[in-house]
C-alpha cells in the first residue's frame, strides 16, 4: 500500500508559479513511477507529468512542456511538480499517483497507476 498526500495548491495569477508536493508513505515509493494528473470540471483526468522510479526518465504532456518540471526525492518519499508560466487553462484539481509496476514498466497513462492522492486545487486567474 502507498498513501499519497498532495500539498501546495492555491490561487495564482497568470504567469505565476506554484510548486506541488506529494508525500508518500509505504515502503515501495522508491520502486514506483510517480505521476501528476489533473482534472478540470467536466473533463477527463489527464496525465500532466510522470517520472520513472529512479528519476532517469520523465514524461510531459505537450500542453505543459517547457513550463512544468517533475522531480522526486526518494530519500524523502516525495515527488514534486514545479509549475511556471501558469495560464488559466491550467486550472484544475491536481492528483498525485503511484505507478502499479515496480522497478520499471510503462507510466504514461492513467491505467499504469494504482494509488491516488486526494487532490489539490490549482486556480489560475487571468
C-alpha positions in Angstrom: 0.0 0.0 0.0 1.1 3.5 -0.8 -0.7 6.6 0.8 -0.3 9.9 -1.0 -0.9 13.4 0.3 -0.7 16.4 -2.0 0.0 20.0 -1.0 0.9 23.3 -2.5 -2.1 24.1 -4.5 -3.8 27.5 -4.4 -4.8 30.6 -6.3 -2.2 32.3 -8.5 -2.2 34.9 -11.3 -1.5 34.0 -14.8 2.2 34.0 -15.4 2.9 32.9 -11.9 4.4 29.8 -10.4 3.5 27.1 -7.9 5.2 24.0 -6.6 3.1 21.0 -5.7 4.4 18.3 -3.4 3.2 14.8 -2.8 4.3 13.0 0.3 4.2 9.2 0.2 4.0 6.7 3.0 4.5 3.0 2.5 7.7 1.1 1.7 7.6 0.9 -2.1 7.5 4.5 -3.1 11.1 4.5 -4.4 10.4 1.4 -6.6 7.4 3.0 -8.4 7.0 5.6 -11.1 5.1 8.6 -10.0 2.8 10.8 -11.9 0.8 14.1 -11.7 -2.6 14.2 -13.3 -5.2 17.0 -13.4 -8.9 17.1 -13.8 -10.9 20.2 -14.7 -14.7 20.3 -14.2 -16.4 18.3 -16.9 -13.1 16.9 -18.2 -11.3 13.7 -18.1 -8.4 13.2 -15.6 -5.3 13.6 -17.8 -1.7 13.0 -17.2 0.5 16.1 -16.8 3.9 14.7 -16.0 5.5 11.5 -14.8 8.9 10.3 -13.6 10.2 6.8 -13.5 11.3 5.1 -10.3 14.9 6.2 -10.4 14.3 9.6 -12.0 16.2 8.6 -15.1 13.3 9.4 -17.4 10.4 11.8 -17.4 7.3 12.4 -19.4 5.3 15.6 -20.0 2.0 16.3 -21.7 2.5 18.6 -24.7 0.5 21.3 -23.0 3.0 21.7 -20.2 6.3 21.0 -21.8 8.8 23.8 -21.1 6.6 25.1 -18.2 6.4 22.3 -15.7 9.1 20.2 -14.1 8.6 16.9 -12.2 11.2 15.7 -9.8 11.4 13.2 -6.9 13.4 12.8 -3.7 13.4 9.1 -2.8 15.1 9.8 0.5 12.1 12.0 1.5 9.5 9.9 -0.2 8.3 12.9 -2.0 7.5 13.9 -5.6 7.3 17.5 -6.8 5.7 19.4 -9.7 7.2 22.8 -10.3 4.7 24.8 -12.4 5.7 28.0 -14.1 4.2 30.4 -16.7 0.8 29.3 -15.5 -2.2 30.1 -17.7 -6.0 29.9 -16.8 -6.2 26.6 -18.7 -4.0 25.0 -16.0 -6.8 25.4 -13.5 -7.8 22.0 -12.2 -7.6 19.6 -9.3 -4.1 18.1 -9.4 -3.7 14.5 -8.3 -0.5 12.6 -7.4 -0.4 8.9 -8.3 1.9 6.0 -7.8 2.6 3.5 -10.6 1.5 -0.1 -10.4 4.7 -1.6 -11.7 7.9 -2.0 -9.6 11.3 -1.1 -11.0 10.1 -0.5 -14.5 7.1 -0.7 -16.7 5.1 1.9 -18.5 3.9 5.0 -16.8 2.4 7.2 -19.5 -1.3 6.7 -18.9 -3.8 6.5 -16.2 -4.1 2.7 -16.4 -0.4 2.5 -15.3 -1.2 3.9 -11.8 -2.5 2.2 -8.8 -2.6 4.6 -5.9 -4.0 8.1 -5.8 -3.9 11.1 -3.6 -7.0 13.2 -2.7 -6.0 16.1 -5.0 -5.2 19.7 -4.5 -6.9 22.6 -6.3 -4.9 24.9 -8.5 -6.7 28.0 -9.8 -5.0 30.4 -12.2 -6.7 33.8 -12.6 -6.4 35.9 -15.8 
